[in-house]
Amino acid sequence: MIKVKKDFDNVPVILKSPNRKEAFGKNIYDGNFNYGKDLYKVGSVQKRLKTIYNLKCAYCEKKLLDTPKHIEHYRPKDIYYWLAYSWDNLLLSCGSCNSFKGTNFEILNNRVIWTDETFENIHNLGDKYDELEEPMIINPEKENILDKIGFNKKGFIFTNDKRIQYTIDTCELNREPLCKLREEIMGDFIETMEGHYEFYILKKDISGFIPTVQQFLKNYKIENKFYAFRYFIVNNIELFFDNGKLADVVKIIFLRLNRETL
């Protein structure tokens, strides 16, 4: 989960169209999300979200290249039916995170209900509702949690923050396939660095490490998959090596090369 930049005022035109307004009115009348079930699943909305999220899942950060791309509702549409077409309630996610999250949306205060909000003002209600409800699940469009999470070399994510832990558990962000994908990023890197260390011991020359670290930092970009994991590695690289001396050498190289790339 990383914070993304979304223009909440630049609402896709199609979300303000007459047929969305008609469906909104019918759902209000029923008090449930019964109409227009596919009207938020349109190409122009997905295209905007794909750009905002760098074609990654809002929760697990997996790249959605050849996998279904789900338009997910931060506040579940089956509960908050009047927000089905709300721009500040639509996220991009993978099918797994969307399925695991489902209608799970624990809050600390009383749940808001529809109180005469019009179709025209549904697109910027999130901040008001957040203040009233205090949701447990993290909203990656509004919260930066990079310095509140950690990972081990097996790709397991951990935190001391109750809301982040709730999000991890709800979306099952430590499910085995995700941990394996994250582990691969670090596993190959560690193995290569350990090979370079043998040369370093013989020659006292760190040049062998440089290309591998440079390549790792080249991939350390917010648009790439699992940026949060890469962020933690870059800032805590020494935690991933059992050999303390190797860890010290790698940390020094990371610090130097990372400064040069900034």
DRENLUM-708921 format. One record per residue (C-alpha): residue number from 1; residue in one letter; y negated, z, x negated. Coordinates in nm, 2 decimals. Each point is the difference from the previous one (the first is absolute). Example, Ala and Ser with C-alpha at 12.3 -4.5 7.8 and 13.67 -1.06 7.14 Angstrom:
2
<node num="1" residuo="A" yy="0.45" zz="0.78" xx="-1.23"/>
<node num="2" residuo="S" yy="-0.34" zz="-0.07" xx="-0.14"/>
# end
This chain:
262
<node num="1" residuo="M" yy="0.00" zz="0.00" xx="0.00"/>
<node num="2" residuo="I" yy="-0.33" zz="-0.11" xx="-0.14"/>
<node num="3" residuo="K" yy="-0.34" zz="-0.01" xx="0.16"/>
<node num="4" residuo="V" yy="-0.11" zz="-0.35" xx="0.10"/>
<node num="5" residuo="K" yy="-0.34" zz="-0.15" xx="0.08"/>
<node num="6" residuo="K" yy="-0.04" zz="-0.10" xx="0.36"/>
<node num="7" residuo="D" yy="-0.31" zz="-0.11" xx="0.18"/>
<node num="8" residuo="F" yy="0.02" zz="0.19" xx="0.32"/>
<node num="9" residuo="D" yy="-0.30" zz="-0.18" xx="0.15"/>
<node num="10" residuo="N" yy="0.13" zz="-0.35" xx="-0.08"/>
<node num="11" residuo="V" yy="0.25" zz="-0.01" xx="0.29"/>
<node num="12" residuo="P" yy="0.22" zz="-0.32" xx="0.03"/>
<node num="13" residuo="V" yy="-0.15" zz="-0.20" xx="0.29"/>
<node num="14" residuo="I" yy="0.33" zz="-0.04" xx="0.17"/>
<node num="15" residuo="L" yy="0.03" zz="0.38" xx="0.05"/>
<node num="16" residuo="K" yy="-0.31" zz="-0.02" xx="0.21"/>
<node num="17" residuo="S" yy="0.11" zz="-0.30" xx="0.21"/>
<node num="18" residuo="P" yy="0.02" zz="0.00" xx="0.39"/>
<node num="19" residuo="N" yy="0.38" zz="0.02" xx="0.02"/>
<node num="20" residuo="R" yy="0.00" zz="0.31" xx="-0.22"/>
<node num="21" residuo="K" yy="-0.26" zz="0.15" xx="0.22"/>
<node num="22" residuo="E" yy="0.21" zz="-0.08" xx="0.31"/>
<node num="23" residuo="A" yy="0.31" zz="0.15" xx="-0.16"/>
<node num="24" residuo="F" yy="-0.20" zz="0.31" xx="-0.10"/>
<node num="25" residuo="G" yy="-0.12" zz="0.04" xx="0.36"/>
<node num="26" residuo="K" yy="0.36" zz="-0.03" xx="0.14"/>
<node num="27" residuo="N" yy="0.13" zz="0.26" xx="-0.25"/>
<node num="28" residuo="I" yy="-0.28" zz="0.24" xx="0.09"/>
<node num="29" residuo="Y" yy="0.08" zz="-0.05" xx="0.36"/>
<node num="30" residuo="D" yy="0.38" zz="0.08" xx="-0.07"/>
<node num="31" residuo="G" yy="-0.08" zz="0.27" xx="-0.25"/>
<node num="32" residuo="N" yy="0.26" zz="-0.16" xx="-0.23"/>
<node num="33" residuo="F" yy="0.04" zz="-0.29" xx="-0.23"/>
<node num="34" residuo="N" yy="0.17" zz="-0.25" xx="0.23"/>
<node num="35" residuo="Y" yy="-0.20" zz="-0.31" xx="-0.04"/>
<node num="36" residuo="G" yy="-0.09" zz="-0.23" xx="-0.29"/>
<node num="37" residuo="K" yy="0.28" zz="0.12" xx="-0.23"/>
<node num="38" residuo="D" yy="-0.04" zz="-0.29" xx="-0.24"/>
<node num="39" residuo="L" yy="-0.38" zz="-0.05" xx="0.02"/>
<node num="40" residuo="Y" yy="-0.06" zz="0.20" xx="-0.32"/>
<node num="41" residuo="K" yy="0.27" zz="-0.19" xx="-0.19"/>
<node num="42" residuo="V" yy="-0.20" zz="-0.32" xx="-0.07"/>
<node num="43" residuo="G" yy="-0.05" zz="-0.20" xx="-0.31"/>
<node num="44" residuo="S" yy="-0.37" zz="0.06" xx="-0.05"/>
<node num="45" residuo="V" yy="0.05" zz="0.38" xx="0.02"/>
<node num="46" residuo="Q" yy="0.30" zz="0.00" xx="-0.23"/>
<node num="47" residuo="K" yy="-0.18" zz="-0.23" xx="-0.25"/>
<node num="48" residuo="R" yy="-0.29" zz="0.25" xx="-0.02"/>
<node num="49" residuo="L" yy="0.24" zz="0.29" xx="-0.05"/>
<node num="50" residuo="K" yy="0.20" zz="-0.18" xx="-0.26"/>
<node num="51" residuo="T" yy="-0.32" zz="-0.05" xx="-0.21"/>
<node num="52" residuo="I" yy="-0.11" zz="0.36" xx="0.05"/>
<node num="53" residuo="Y" yy="0.33" zz="0.14" xx="-0.10"/>
<node num="54" residuo="N" yy="0.07" zz="-0.25" xx="-0.27"/>
<node num="55" residuo="L" yy="0.32" zz="-0.10" xx="0.19"/>
<node num="56" residuo="K" yy="0.14" zz="0.35" xx="-0.05"/>
<node num="57" residuo="C" yy="0.13" zz="0.26" xx="0.25"/>
<node num="58" residuo="A" yy="-0.27" zz="0.26" xx="0.08"/>
<node num="59" residuo="Y" yy="0.25" zz="0.28" xx="-0.06"/>
<node num="60" residuo="C" yy="0.26" zz="-0.09" xx="-0.26"/>
<node num="61" residuo="E" yy="-0.20" zz="-0.27" xx="-0.18"/>
<node num="62" residuo="K" yy="0.29" zz="-0.24" xx="-0.01"/>
<node num="63" residuo="K" yy="-0.10" zz="-0.37" xx="-0.03"/>
<node num="64" residuo="L" yy="0.06" zz="-0.18" xx="0.33"/>
<node num="65" residuo="L" yy="0.06" zz="-0.35" xx="-0.14"/>
<node num="66" residuo="D" yy="0.33" zz="-0.10" xx="0.17"/>
<node num="67" residuo="T" yy="0.04" zz="0.29" xx="0.23"/>
<node num="68" residuo="P" yy="-0.13" zz="0.06" xx="0.36"/>
<node num="69" residuo="K" yy="-0.37" zz="0.10" xx="0.01"/>
<node num="70" residuo="H" yy="-0.07" zz="0.25" xx="0.28"/>
<node num="71" residuo="I" yy="-0.34" zz="0.08" xx="0.15"/>
<node num="72" residuo="E" yy="0.03" zz="0.38" xx="0.03"/>
<node num="73" residuo="H" yy="-0.20" zz="0.23" xx="0.21"/>
<node num="74" residuo="Y" yy="-0.12" zz="0.31" xx="-0.18"/>
<node num="75" residuo="R" yy="-0.03" zz="0.18" xx="0.33"/>
<node num="76" residuo="P" yy="0.31" zz="-0.12" xx="0.19"/>
<node num="77" residuo="K" yy="-0.08" zz="-0.25" xx="0.27"/>
<node num="78" residuo="D" yy="0.26" zz="0.16" xx="0.24"/>
<node num="79" residuo="I" yy="-0.21" zz="0.32" xx="-0.01"/>
<node num="80" residuo="Y" yy="-0.35" zz="-0.13" xx="-0.06"/>
<node num="81" residuo="Y" yy="0.04" zz="-0.31" xx="0.22"/>
<node num="82" residuo="W" yy="-0.38" zz="-0.07" xx="0.01"/>
<node num="83" residuo="L" yy="0.00" zz="-0.05" xx="-0.37"/>
<node num="84" residuo="A" yy="0.26" zz="-0.28" xx="-0.01"/>
<node num="85" residuo="Y" yy="-0.26" zz="-0.25" xx="-0.10"/>
<node num="86" residuo="S" yy="-0.22" zz="0.24" xx="-0.20"/>
<node num="87" residuo="W" yy="-0.09" zz="-0.15" xx="-0.34"/>
<node num="88" residuo="D" yy="-0.02" zz="0.35" xx="-0.17"/>
<node num="89" residuo="N" yy="0.35" zz="0.08" xx="0.13"/>
<node num="90" residuo="L" yy="0.18" zz="-0.31" xx="-0.13"/>
<node num="91" residuo="L" yy="0.18" zz="0.01" xx="-0.34"/>
<node num="92" residuo="L" yy="0.24" zz="-0.22" xx="-0.18"/>
<node num="93" residuo="S" yy="0.35" zz="0.14" xx="-0.07"/>
<node num="94" residuo="C" yy="0.35" zz="-0.09" xx="-0.08"/>
<node num="95" residuo="G" yy="0.26" zz="0.02" xx="0.28"/>
<node num="96" residuo="S" yy="0.17" zz="0.31" xx="-0.14"/>
<node num="97" residuo="C" yy="-0.32" zz="0.21" xx="-0.03"/>
<node num="98" residuo="N" yy="-0.11" zz="-0.12" xx="0.34"/>
<node num="99" residuo="S" yy="0.34" zz="0.09" xx="0.15"/>
<node num="100" residuo="F" yy="0.03" zz="0.34" xx="-0.16"/>
<node num="101" residuo="K" yy="-0.36" zz="0.09" xx="0.10"/>
<node num="102" residuo="G" yy="0.05" zz="-0.12" xx="0.36"/>
<node num="103" residuo="T" yy="-0.18" zz="0.23" xx="0.24"/>
<node num="104" residuo="N" yy="-0.01" zz="0.29" xx="-0.25"/>
<node num="105" residuo="F" yy="-0.36" zz="0.12" xx="-0.02"/>
<node num="106" residuo="E" yy="-0.02" zz="0.38" xx="-0.04"/>
<node num="107" residuo="I" yy="-0.35" zz="0.15" xx="0.04"/>
<node num="108" residuo="L" yy="-0.14" zz="0.35" xx="-0.06"/>
<node num="109" residuo="N" yy="-0.23" zz="0.01" xx="0.30"/>
<node num="110" residuo="N" yy="0.02" zz="-0.13" xx="0.36"/>
<node num="111" residuo="R" yy="0.08" zz="-0.36" xx="0.05"/>
<node num="112" residuo="V" yy="-0.28" zz="-0.22" xx="0.12"/>
<node num="113" residuo="I" yy="0.03" zz="-0.20" xx="0.33"/>
<node num="114" residuo="W" yy="-0.19" zz="-0.30" xx="0.13"/>
<node num="115" residuo="T" yy="-0.33" zz="0.12" xx="0.14"/>
<node num="116" residuo="D" yy="-0.18" zz="-0.31" xx="0.12"/>
<node num="117" residuo="E" yy="-0.02" zz="-0.17" xx="-0.34"/>
<node num="118" residuo="T" yy="-0.08" zz="-0.37" xx="0.06"/>
<node num="119" residuo="F" yy="0.17" zz="-0.30" xx="-0.15"/>
<node num="120" residuo="E" yy="-0.31" zz="-0.07" xx="-0.20"/>
<node num="121" residuo="N" yy="0.00" zz="0.33" xx="-0.18"/>
<node num="122" residuo="I" yy="0.37" zz="0.05" xx="-0.08"/>
<node num="123" residuo="H" yy="-0.03" zz="-0.14" xx="-0.36"/>
<node num="124" residuo="N" yy="-0.17" zz="0.30" xx="-0.16"/>
<node num="125" residuo="L" yy="0.15" zz="0.31" xx="0.16"/>
<node num="126" residuo="G" yy="0.22" zz="0.10" xx="-0.29"/>
<node num="127" residuo="D" yy="-0.24" zz="0.23" xx="-0.18"/>
<node num="128" residuo="K" yy="-0.09" zz="0.18" xx="0.33"/>
<node num="129" residuo="Y" yy="0.36" zz="0.05" xx="0.09"/>
<node num="130" residuo="D" yy="0.10" zz="0.11" xx="-0.35"/>
<node num="131" residuo="E" yy="-0.26" zz="0.28" xx="0.03"/>
<node num="132" residuo="L" yy="0.13" zz="0.11" xx="0.34"/>
<node num="133" residuo="E" yy="0.37" zz="-0.03" xx="-0.07"/>
<node num="134" residuo="E" yy="0.04" zz="0.06" xx="-0.38"/>
<node num="135" residuo="P" yy="0.30" zz="-0.24" xx="-0.03"/>
<node num="136" residuo="M" yy="0.28" zz="0.09" xx="-0.25"/>
<node num="137" residuo="I" yy="0.08" zz="-0.35" xx="-0.11"/>
<node num="138" residuo="I" yy="-0.22" zz="-0.16" xx="-0.27"/>
<node num="139" residuo="N" yy="-0.21" zz="-0.29" xx="0.09"/>
<node num="140" residuo="P" yy="-0.01" zz="-0.23" xx="-0.30"/>
<node num="141" residuo="E" yy="-0.31" zz="-0.17" xx="0.13"/>
<node num="142" residuo="K" yy="-0.20" zz="0.32" xx="-0.03"/>
<node num="143" residuo="E" yy="0.16" zz="0.23" xx="-0.25"/>
<node num="144" residuo="N" yy="0.05" zz="-0.01" xx="-0.37"/>
<node num="145" residuo="I" yy="0.30" zz="0.20" xx="-0.10"/>
<node num="146" residuo="L" yy="0.08" zz="-0.14" xx="-0.35"/>
<node num="147" residuo="D" yy="-0.07" zz="0.33" xx="-0.18"/>
<node num="148" residuo="K" yy="0.20" zz="0.20" xx="0.25"/>
<node num="149" residuo="I" yy="0.34" zz="-0.17" xx="-0.05"/>
<node num="150" residuo="G" yy="0.25" zz="-0.02" xx="-0.29"/>
<node num="151" residuo="F" yy="0.32" zz="-0.18" xx="-0.09"/>
<node num="152" residuo="N" yy="0.30" zz="0.06" xx="-0.22"/>
<node num="153" residuo="K" yy="0.18" zz="-0.27" xx="-0.20"/>
<node num="154" residuo="K" yy="0.24" zz="-0.06" xx="0.28"/>
<node num="155" residuo="G" yy="-0.29" zz="-0.11" xx="0.22"/>
<node num="156" residuo="F" yy="0.00" zz="0.31" xx="0.22"/>
<node num="157" residuo="I" yy="-0.34" zz="0.08" xx="0.14"/>
<node num="158" residuo="F" yy="-0.11" zz="0.36" xx="0.04"/>
<node num="159" residuo="T" yy="-0.31" zz="0.20" xx="0.10"/>
<node num="160" residuo="N" yy="-0.13" zz="0.35" xx="0.07"/>
<node num="161" residuo="D" yy="-0.21" zz="-0.13" xx="0.29"/>
<node num="162" residuo="K" yy="0.14" zz="0.07" xx="0.34"/>
<node num="163" residuo="R" yy="-0.15" zz="-0.31" xx="0.17"/>
<node num="164" residuo="I" yy="0.12" zz="-0.23" xx="-0.28"/>
<node num="165" residuo="Q" yy="0.35" zz="0.16" xx="0.02"/>
<node num="166" residuo="Y" yy="0.00" zz="-0.06" xx="0.37"/>
<node num="167" residuo="T" yy="-0.08" zz="-0.36" xx="-0.06"/>
<node num="168" residuo="I" yy="0.27" zz="-0.03" xx="-0.27"/>
<node num="169" residuo="D" yy="0.26" zz="0.15" xx="0.24"/>
<node num="170" residuo="T" yy="-0.11" zz="-0.19" xx="0.31"/>
<node num="171" residuo="C" yy="0.01" zz="-0.34" xx="-0.17"/>
<node num="172" residuo="E" yy="0.29" zz="0.09" xx="-0.22"/>
<node num="173" residuo="L" yy="-0.18" zz="-0.10" xx="-0.31"/>
<node num="174" residuo="N" yy="0.27" zz="0.14" xx="-0.22"/>
<node num="175" residuo="R" yy="0.27" zz="-0.22" xx="0.16"/>
<node num="176" residuo="E" yy="0.24" zz="-0.13" xx="-0.26"/>
<node num="177" residuo="P" yy="-0.10" zz="-0.37" xx="-0.01"/>
<node num="178" residuo="L" yy="-0.36" zz="0.10" xx="-0.07"/>
<node num="179" residuo="C" yy="0.09" zz="0.25" xx="-0.27"/>
<node num="180" residuo="K" yy="0.22" zz="-0.26" xx="-0.16"/>
<node num="181" residuo="L" yy="-0.28" zz="-0.26" xx="-0.01"/>
<node num="182" residuo="R" yy="-0.24" zz="0.25" xx="-0.15"/>
<node num="183" residuo="E" yy="0.26" zz="0.12" xx="-0.25"/>
<node num="184" residuo="E" yy="0.05" zz="-0.35" xx="-0.13"/>
<node num="185" residuo="I" yy="-0.37" zz="-0.02" xx="-0.09"/>
<node num="186" residuo="M" yy="0.03" zz="0.30" xx="-0.23"/>
<node num="187" residuo="G" yy="0.37" zz="-0.03" xx="-0.11"/>
<node num="188" residuo="D" yy="-0.05" zz="-0.33" xx="-0.18"/>
<node num="189" residuo="F" yy="-0.32" zz="0.12" xx="-0.16"/>
<node num="190" residuo="I" yy="0.16" zz="0.32" xx="-0.13"/>
<node num="191" residuo="E" yy="0.30" zz="-0.18" xx="-0.15"/>
<node num="192" residuo="T" yy="-0.22" zz="-0.25" xx="-0.18"/>
<node num="193" residuo="M" yy="-0.23" zz="0.27" xx="-0.14"/>
<node num="194" residuo="E" yy="0.30" zz="0.20" xx="-0.13"/>
<node num="195" residuo="G" yy="0.11" zz="-0.31" xx="-0.18"/>
<node num="196" residuo="H" yy="-0.35" zz="-0.04" xx="-0.16"/>
<node num="197" residuo="Y" yy="0.02" zz="0.37" xx="-0.10"/>
<node num="198" residuo="E" yy="0.29" zz="-0.07" xx="-0.24"/>
<node num="199" residuo="F" yy="-0.22" zz="-0.25" xx="-0.18"/>
<node num="200" residuo="Y" yy="-0.29" zz="0.24" xx="0.00"/>
<node num="201" residuo="I" yy="0.21" zz="0.27" xx="-0.17"/>
<node num="202" residuo="L" yy="0.09" zz="-0.23" xx="-0.28"/>
<node num="203" residuo="K" yy="-0.33" zz="-0.17" xx="-0.06"/>
<node num="204" residuo="K" yy="-0.26" zz="0.24" xx="0.15"/>
<node num="205" residuo="D" yy="-0.15" zz="-0.30" xx="0.17"/>
<node num="206" residuo="I" yy="-0.10" zz="0.01" xx="0.37"/>
<node num="207" residuo="S" yy="-0.05" zz="-0.38" xx="0.02"/>
<node num="208" residuo="G" yy="0.33" zz="-0.05" xx="0.17"/>
<node num="209" residuo="F" yy="-0.11" zz="0.21" xx="0.30"/>
<node num="210" residuo="I" yy="-0.32" zz="-0.19" xx="0.06"/>
<node num="211" residuo="P" yy="0.13" zz="-0.31" xx="0.19"/>
<node num="212" residuo="T" yy="0.22" zz="0.20" xx="0.23"/>
<node num="213" residuo="V" yy="-0.29" zz="0.23" xx="0.09"/>
<node num="214" residuo="Q" yy="-0.24" zz="-0.29" xx="0.04"/>
<node num="215" residuo="Q" yy="0.24" zz="-0.17" xx="0.24"/>
<node num="216" residuo="F" yy="0.04" zz="0.33" xx="0.20"/>
<node num="217" residuo="L" yy="-0.38" zz="0.04" xx="0.03"/>
<node num="218" residuo="K" yy="-0.03" zz="-0.37" xx="0.09"/>
<node num="219" residuo="N" yy="0.20" zz="0.08" xx="0.31"/>
<node num="220" residuo="Y" yy="-0.20" zz="0.31" xx="0.07"/>
<node num="221" residuo="K" yy="-0.20" zz="-0.15" xx="0.28"/>
<node num="222" residuo="I" yy="-0.08" zz="0.12" xx="0.34"/>
<node num="223" residuo="E" yy="0.13" zz="-0.32" xx="0.16"/>
<node num="224" residuo="N" yy="0.35" zz="0.04" xx="-0.16"/>
<node num="225" residuo="K" yy="0.28" zz="0.19" xx="0.17"/>
<node num="226" residuo="F" yy="0.02" zz="0.38" xx="-0.04"/>
<node num="227" residuo="Y" yy="-0.34" zz="0.04" xx="-0.15"/>
<node num="228" residuo="A" yy="0.01" zz="0.37" xx="0.07"/>
<node num="229" residuo="F" yy="0.31" zz="0.03" xx="-0.21"/>
<node num="230" residuo="R" yy="-0.15" zz="-0.20" xx="-0.28"/>
<node num="231" residuo="Y" yy="-0.32" zz="0.21" xx="0.02"/>
<node num="232" residuo="F" yy="0.20" zz="0.32" xx="-0.04"/>
<node num="233" residuo="I" yy="0.19" zz="-0.15" xx="-0.30"/>
<node num="234" residuo="V" yy="-0.31" zz="-0.11" xx="-0.18"/>
<node num="235" residuo="N" yy="-0.17" zz="0.34" xx="0.04"/>
<node num="236" residuo="N" yy="0.32" zz="0.21" xx="-0.07"/>
<node num="237" residuo="I" yy="0.21" zz="-0.22" xx="-0.23"/>
<node num="238" residuo="E" yy="0.11" zz="0.29" xx="-0.21"/>
<node num="239" residuo="L" yy="0.20" zz="0.14" xx="0.29"/>
<node num="240" residuo="F" yy="0.24" zz="-0.30" xx="0.01"/>
<node num="241" residuo="F" yy="0.15" zz="0.04" xx="-0.35"/>
<node num="242" residuo="D" yy="0.26" zz="0.26" xx="-0.10"/>
<node num="243" residuo="N" yy="-0.09" zz="-0.05" xx="-0.37"/>
<node num="244" residuo="G" yy="-0.32" zz="0.20" xx="-0.05"/>
<node num="245" residuo="K" yy="-0.11" zz="-0.19" xx="-0.31"/>
<node num="246" residuo="L" yy="0.05" zz="-0.33" xx="0.16"/>
<node num="247" residuo="A" yy="-0.20" zz="0.12" xx="0.30"/>
<node num="248" residuo="D" yy="-0.29" zz="0.10" xx="-0.22"/>
<node num="249" residuo="V" yy="0.00" zz="-0.34" xx="-0.17"/>
<node num="250" residuo="V" yy="0.01" zz="-0.19" xx="0.33"/>
<node num="251" residuo="K" yy="-0.27" zz="0.21" xx="0.15"/>
<node num="252" residuo="I" yy="-0.24" zz="-0.07" xx="-0.29"/>
<node num="253" residuo="I" yy="0.07" zz="-0.37" xx="0.04"/>
<node num="254" residuo="F" yy="-0.05" zz="0.01" xx="0.37"/>
<node num="255" residuo="L" yy="-0.33" zz="0.18" xx="-0.03"/>
<node num="256" residuo="R" yy="-0.13" zz="-0.24" xx="-0.25"/>
<node num="257" residuo="L" yy="0.11" zz="-0.32" xx="0.17"/>
<node num="258" residuo="N" yy="-0.09" zz="0.11" xx="0.34"/>
<node num="259" residuo="R" yy="-0.36" zz="0.08" xx="-0.12"/>
<node num="260" residuo="E" yy="-0.01" zz="-0.36" xx="-0.14"/>
<node num="261" residuo="T" yy="0.10" zz="-0.15" xx="0.33"/>
<node num="262" residuo="L" yy="-0.26" zz="0.19" xx="0.21"/>
# end
